[in-house]
């Protein structure tokens, strides 16, 4: 599956637009990871724990979107957009990655 952030792929003509597809990845960072990440911030290190969690959430979201596009018969997704949100409050430190794009057949 080809996934691009652009509205088209050079040299290819869209045969059929199949619709908007989306995916979400929701990852909860546990308390110990939060504490460790805070310590790393204080000493100037990178917060690799959060980077790893964001990567997992992004991969889940993209895979979910890809599966939906394949179910429609698509072989590409155009105009892919990613959005990251931290759902604080009652959700704790939960990270949401949402992704959407246009499923097409080339």
Secondary structure, DSSP 8 states (H G I E B T S, - for coil): -EE-SSSS-TT---SEEEEEEEEEEEEE--HHHHHHHHHHHHTT---HHHHHHHHHHHHHHHHHHHHHHHHTT-SEEEEEEEEEEEE-GGG-SEEEEEEEEEEEE-
